[in-house]
Amino acid sequence: MYQSRCRLSIVLILSAITVVGSGTSHAHADEAPTGPLALVIQPLLDSHVMVGAVMLVADRDNVLDVESVGYASISTKEPMRANDLFWIASMSKSMTATAFMTLVDEGKVNIDDPVEKYLPEFKGQQVVEPNDKDHPHPPRHPITIKEILSHTSGMVLASEKTLKRYNDLKQDVAEYASVPLHREPGTKYEYNNDGINTAGRIIEVVSGMPYADFIQKRLFDPLEMTDTTFWPTEEQARRLAHSVRLNADKTDFVENKFDKDLTANVIAKFSKGVIVPEPMFADIGLGVATDYANHYAMPAGGIYSTAADVGRLCQMLLNGGVYHAKRLLSEKAIAQMTSSQTGDVPVSPQEAYGLGWSVKLRDDEGPSVGSFGHRGARRTAMWVDPKNQLAMVVLVERMDMPGNDQKKLYSTFMKTAIEKYGKKGN
């Protein structure tokens, strides 16, 4: 059982955010947690739900609370700190969609446009359904931008083993286009990285700049997201929260070590001489070398960030698209992006899906109906709750967290945040 650990590094982020309220904890790493969020999360550490977390709660203008608890690394017993870096995985989808909607605001693209309008390689795609492979046929309509951003396009799934992967967005998307659709567009929700990556490629074609440069210019820089990146530096990698999983007999956590079989020669070959911080190999594996070497930024899941940076994005959306008196996105674009875009196609009893964002249909985890957010593969999460006028971020790094434990984590954190800080607005 893990010792109670709680430590905040508020000083490190005061230059970028304002922290107010009485819920901010200043416990030392070897002291029991005292903050309201850490107090309710600590039992989940003790019962082996996870080993550490950073939690942030904000309203439109201020960060109300930032707390950290547990370990960033169980192998070194390094305590979790408020400015630790996390791979936020599929939360990247929401950031990509938010950047994409700035082009919609400018009238340069419409979400109902067919993808082939911007990417001609998608023209002439056929549908080859799994139960009728001998009868390919044209789709009832070409896939649309709305469908690739809402996981209803019918495109080849990212899990398809026959897909060639190039670590180059243009080539990867051309590969998707070369494969037939496996169902009629708009008929089923299927979570799919390939659709979001295709949206990233449309960004490049429409804007005339690389996707990574565009999202940096339109989102990361204006929101002062200085720790949000596809390629962490040496300094950032030293703050990386390390992912864990249960051991073979499920009695304790072990840290994931994906670099144990890597040699210097293998790393040099795949990184093409580009320096990759050592912690990245242990936590992600050899594939990260090709990302650094090719300067590859994956729109569907390649982003690393901190609670403070993710919180700024959520605050901007909670504030109707405005950050520090500057409008980044229209209220109309936010409403379109964060409302159900799947029509009659069901997603789950609890949630619908907008454009890169999940939308709450029930308040089972705490956020009110209509709240929007996203989760990542290692159980990071962010939610924006306009009714309660809160933005909530919880960052953890566990690869094998089952559904019941996820429910405990999210509902415990968010219900506590809403009870203590929610304003019950209109």
C-alpha positions in Angstrom: 0.0 0.0 0.0 1.4 3.4 -0.9 2.2 6.0 1.7 0.1 9.1 1.7 1.9 11.7 -0.4 0.8 15.1 -1.4 2.9 18.0 -2.8 2.1 21.1 -4.8 4.4 23.2 -6.9 2.2 26.3 -7.2 5.2 28.6 -7.2 6.3 27.1 -10.5 3.0 28.1 -12.3 2.1 31.3 -10.6 3.6 33.3 -13.5 1.0 31.8 -15.8 -2.2 31.3 -13.7 -3.9 32.8 -10.8 -4.9 30.5 -7.9 -7.6 31.5 -5.5 -9.8 29.9 -2.9 -9.2 28.1 0.3 -8.9 24.6 -1.2 -5.2 24.8 -2.2 -3.0 22.4 -0.3 0.6 23.1 0.5 1.5 19.7 2.2 5.1 18.5 1.9 5.7 15.2 0.0 6.0 13.2 3.2 2.8 14.5 4.8 -0.7 13.3 4.5 -2.9 15.2 2.0 -4.9 18.1 3.4 -6.5 19.6 0.3 -10.2 18.7 -0.4 -9.4 17.0 -3.7 -6.4 15.0 -2.5 -8.3 13.9 0.6 -11.0 12.1 -1.4 -8.5 10.8 -4.0 -6.0 9.3 -1.5 -8.2 6.3 -0.7 -8.1 5.4 -4.4 -4.3 5.3 -4.2 -4.5 3.2 -1.1 -6.9 0.7 -2.9 -4.6 0.5 -6.0 -6.7 2.4 -8.4 -3.7 4.5 -9.4 -0.4 5.8 -7.9 -0.7 9.5 -8.3 -2.7 12.4 -9.8 -2.7 16.1 -10.5 -6.1 17.8 -10.2 -7.1 21.3 -11.2 -10.4 23.1 -10.9 -11.0 26.5 -12.4 -13.8 29.0 -13.2 -13.9 31.4 -16.1 -11.2 33.7 -14.7 -9.2 31.9 -12.0 -7.8 28.6 -11.1 -9.6 27.7 -7.8 -7.5 24.7 -6.8 -4.5 22.7 -7.9 -3.5 19.6 -5.9 -1.2 16.7 -6.5 -1.1 13.4 -4.6 1.0 10.2 -4.8 3.9 9.4 -7.0 5.1 10.6 -10.4 7.4 7.6 -10.5 7.0 4.6 -8.2 10.4 3.3 -9.1 12.2 6.3 -7.7 9.5 7.4 -5.2 9.4 10.8 -6.9 6.4 12.7 -5.6 3.8 14.0 -8.0 4.0 17.7 -8.5 1.5 20.2 -10.0 3.7 21.0 -13.0 4.4 17.4 -14.0 4.0 16.5 -17.7 1.6 13.8 -18.9 1.0 12.1 -22.2 -2.7 13.2 -22.7 -3.2 10.8 -25.6 -6.8 11.2 -27.1 -7.4 14.5 -25.3 -5.3 15.7 -28.3 -8.5 15.1 -30.4 -10.3 17.9 -28.6 -7.3 20.3 -29.1 -7.1 19.4 -32.8 -10.9 20.0 -33.3 -10.7 23.3 -31.4 -7.9 24.5 -33.6 -9.9 23.2 -36.7 -12.9 25.3 -35.7 -10.9 28.5 -36.1 -10.9 27.8 -39.8 -14.7 27.3 -39.7 -15.0 30.7 -38.0 -13.0 32.2 -40.9 -15.3 30.7 -43.5 -12.4 28.7 -45.0 -14.1 25.3 -44.4 -17.5 24.0 -43.5 -18.1 20.8 -41.4 -20.7 19.6 -43.9 -18.1 19.7 -46.8 -17.0 16.4 -48.2 -13.4 15.5 -47.3 -12.6 15.0 -50.9 -13.1 18.8 -51.5 -9.8 19.4 -49.7 -8.2 16.0 -50.2 -8.8 14.7 -53.7 -7.2 11.3 -52.9 -10.5 10.5 -51.2 -12.5 10.7 -54.4 -13.9 7.5 -55.7 -13.7 5.6 -52.4 -15.8 2.4 -52.3 -17.6 0.7 -49.4 -16.6 -2.9 -48.7 -18.7 -4.1 -45.8 -17.3 -6.9 -43.6 -20.2 -9.2 -44.3 -20.3 -8.6 -48.0 -16.7 -8.2 -49.2 -17.5 -9.4 -52.8 -19.7 -6.5 -53.6 -17.9 -3.2 -53.3 -20.1 -0.2 -54.0 -19.9 3.7 -53.9 -21.0 5.2 -50.6 -24.4 6.9 -50.4 -22.4 10.1 -50.0 -18.7 11.0 -49.7 -17.5 11.2 -46.1 -17.8 14.6 -44.6 -15.7 16.7 -42.2 -18.4 16.3 -39.6 -18.1 12.5 -39.9 -14.4 12.3 -39.5 -14.5 14.6 -36.5 -17.4 12.6 -34.9 -16.1 9.1 -35.5 -18.9 8.2 -37.9 -17.1 8.2 -41.3 -16.8 4.5 -41.8 -13.1 4.9 -42.5 -10.5 2.2 -42.0 -9.8 1.8 -38.3 -6.5 2.7 -36.9 -6.2 -0.8 -35.5 -6.1 -2.3 -39.0 -2.8 -4.2 -39.2 -2.5 -4.0 -43.0 -2.2 -0.2 -42.9 1.2 1.1 -43.8 2.5 3.8 -41.4 4.8 6.5 -42.5 5.1 8.9 -39.6 4.2 11.6 -42.1 0.7 13.1 -41.9 0.3 13.5 -45.7 1.4 10.0 -46.5 -0.5 8.4 -43.6 -3.8 10.1 -44.7 -3.2 9.1 -48.3 -2.9 5.5 -47.0 -6.3 5.8 -45.3 -7.8 7.1 -48.5 -6.4 4.1 -50.5 -8.4 1.7 -48.3 -12.2 1.2 -48.9 -14.7 2.3 -46.3 -15.9 -0.6 -44.3 -19.4 0.7 -43.8 -21.7 3.5 -45.0 -20.7 6.9 -43.7 -22.9 8.3 -40.9 -24.4 4.9 -39.9 -22.3 3.9 -36.9 -20.1 5.5 -34.2 -16.6 3.9 -34.3 -13.9 5.6 -32.3 -11.1 6.1 -34.8 -7.8 8.0 -34.8 -7.6 8.0 -38.6 -10.6 10.4 -38.9 -9.0 13.0 -36.6 -5.6 12.6 -38.3 -7.4 13.3 -41.6 -8.8 16.5 -40.1 -5.3 17.5 -39.2 -4.3 17.0 -42.8 -7.2 19.2 -44.0 -5.8 21.9 -41.6 -2.5 21.7 -43.5 -4.1 22.0 -46.9 -6.5 24.9 -46.0 -4.0 26.9 -43.9 -0.9 26.2 -45.9 1.2 25.4 -42.9 2.1 22.2 -41.1 -0.5 20.9 -38.6 1.9 21.3 -35.7 2.7 24.9 -36.6 -1.0 25.7 -37.0 -2.1 24.4 -33.6 0.9 26.1 -32.0 -0.1 29.4 -33.6 -3.9 29.2 -33.1 -4.1 27.5 -29.7 -0.9 26.8 -27.7 0.7 30.3 -28.1 -2.5 32.4 -27.5 -3.4 30.3 -24.4 0.2 30.4 -23.1 0.3 26.6 -23.1 4.1 26.6 -22.8 4.3 23.0 -21.6 2.1 21.6 -24.4 4.1 19.8 -27.1 4.5 16.8 -29.3 8.2 16.5 -28.5 9.1 17.1 -24.9 12.5 18.7 -24.2 15.0 17.2 -21.8 13.7 19.5 -19.1 10.1 18.6 -19.7 10.9 14.9 -19.9 12.4 15.1 -16.5 8.9 16.1 -15.2 7.2 13.3 -17.1 4.7 11.3 -14.9 5.5 7.6 -15.5 2.8 5.2 -16.5 2.0 2.1 -14.5 0.1 -1.2 -14.7 -0.7 -4.0 -12.3 1.8 -6.8 -11.9 1.1 -10.3 -13.0 -0.7 -11.3 -9.8 -2.5 -8.0 -9.6 -1.2 -7.2 -6.1 0.9 -4.2 -6.8 1.8 -1.6 -9.5 4.9 -1.8 -11.6 6.2 1.0 -13.8 6.1 0.5 -17.5 9.5 0.1 -19.0 9.4 0.0 -22.8 13.1 0.6 -23.2 14.6 -2.5 -21.6 15.6 -4.2 -24.9 16.7 -1.0 -26.7 20.4 -0.5 -27.6 22.1 2.8 -28.4 22.6 1.6 -32.0 18.9 0.8 -32.5 17.9 4.2 -31.0 20.3 6.0 -33.2 19.0 4.3 -36.3 15.4 5.2 -35.7 15.9 8.7 -34.3 18.2 9.6 -37.3 20.6 11.3 -34.9 17.9 13.5 -33.3 18.3 13.6 -29.5 15.3 12.0 -27.8 15.2 12.5 -24.0 15.8 9.1 -22.2 12.6 9.1 -20.1 10.6 9.1 -23.3 11.8 5.7 -24.4 11.0 4.1 -21.0 7.5 5.5 -21.0 6.5 5.3 -24.7 8.9 2.9 -26.4 11.0 3.0 -29.6 8.2 4.5 -31.7 8.8 7.9 -30.1 12.2 8.0 -31.9 10.5 8.1 -35.3 8.2 10.9 -34.0 11.2 13.0 -33.0 13.2 12.1 -36.1 10.4 13.0 -38.5 9.0 15.9 -36.4 5.8 14.0 -36.6 2.8 15.4 -34.7 -0.2 13.0 -34.5 -3.4 15.0 -34.4 -5.4 12.2 -32.7 -3.1 11.5 -29.8 0.4 12.9 -29.8 0.2 15.7 -27.3 1.9 16.0 -23.9 0.7 18.7 -21.5 0.2 19.8 -17.9 -2.8 20.4 -15.7 -2.2 24.2 -15.9 -2.1 24.2 -19.7 -5.1 21.9 -20.2 -6.9 24.1 -17.7 -6.3 27.2 -19.8 -7.9 25.6 -22.8 -10.9 24.6 -20.7 -11.2 28.1 -19.3 -11.2 29.6 -22.8 -14.1 27.4 -23.8 -15.9 28.0 -20.5 -15.6 31.7 -21.2 -17.2 31.4 -24.6 -14.0 31.4 -26.7 -12.3 34.3 -25.0 -9.0 34.2 -23.2 -7.4 37.3 -21.6 -9.9 39.6 -23.4 -8.9 38.1 -26.8 -11.4 36.0 -28.8 -9.9 32.8 -30.1 -13.2 31.0 -31.1 -16.8 32.1 -31.7 -19.6 30.9 -29.3 -21.3 29.5 -32.4 -18.2 27.3 -33.2 -18.0 26.1 -29.6 -21.7 25.3 -29.5 -21.4 23.3 -32.7 -18.2 21.5 -31.6 -19.6 20.6 -28.1 -23.1 19.4 -29.0 -24.0 16.0 -30.4 -23.1 15.7 -34.1 -23.9 12.0 -34.5 -27.6 12.4 -35.2 -29.6 9.2 -34.6 -26.4 7.2 -34.3 -25.9 6.1 -30.6 -22.6 6.5 -28.8 -23.4 5.4 -25.2 -26.2 5.8 -22.7 -24.0 8.3 -20.8 -22.5 10.4 -23.6 -22.9 11.6 -27.2 -20.0 12.9 -29.4 -19.6 16.3 -30.9 -16.6 17.4 -33.0 -13.6 16.1 -31.1 -15.4 16.3 -27.8 -17.6 14.0 -25.8 -20.9 15.4 -24.5 -22.7 14.4 -21.3 -26.2 12.9 -21.6 -26.3 12.0 -17.9 -24.8 13.5 -14.8 -23.6 10.2 -13.5 -20.0 11.3 -13.0 -20.9 14.7 -11.6 -20.7 17.2 -14.6 -24.2 18.3 -15.7 -26.0 17.2 -18.8 -24.5 19.1 -21.7 -21.0 19.3 -20.2 -18.2 18.4 -22.6 -14.8 16.9 -22.3 -12.5 14.1 -23.2 -10.3 11.3 -21.8 -7.0 9.9 -22.7 -5.7 6.3 -23.0 -3.9 6.4 -19.6 -7.0 7.9 -18.0 -6.3 11.6 -18.1 -9.5 13.6 -18.4 -10.8 17.2 -18.8 -14.4 18.4 -18.5 -16.1 21.8 -19.0 -19.3 22.2 -17.1 -21.1 25.5 -18.1 -24.0 24.9 -15.7 -21.7 24.7 -12.7 -19.3 27.2 -14.3 -16.3 24.9 -13.8 -13.4 23.5 -15.7 -12.0 20.3 -14.2 -8.8 18.5 -15.1 -7.5 15.2 -13.6 -4.2 13.7 -14.9 -3.1 10.2 -14.0 -1.0 7.6 -15.9 -2.3 4.1 -15.7 -2.6 1.9 -18.8 -4.9 -0.9 -17.5 -7.5 0.9 -15.4 -10.8 -1.0 -15.6 -14.1 0.7 -16.1 -15.2 0.5 -12.5 -12.0 2.1 -11.3 -12.3 4.8 -14.0 -15.8 5.6 -12.7 -14.5 5.8 -9.2 -11.7 8.2 -10.2 -13.8 10.6 -12.3 -16.9 10.7 -10.2 -14.9 11.1 -6.9 -12.9 14.0 -8.3 -15.6 15.8 -10.2 -18.4 15.4 -7.7 -16.1 16.8 -5.0 -15.0 19.7 -7.3 -18.6 20.6 -8.1 -19.7 20.3 -4.5 -16.9 22.6 -3.3 -16.5 25.0 -6.2 -19.6 24.8 -8.5 -21.6 28.0 -8.9 -24.8 26.5 -10.3 -25.1 29.0 -13.1 -27.7 29.1 -15.8 
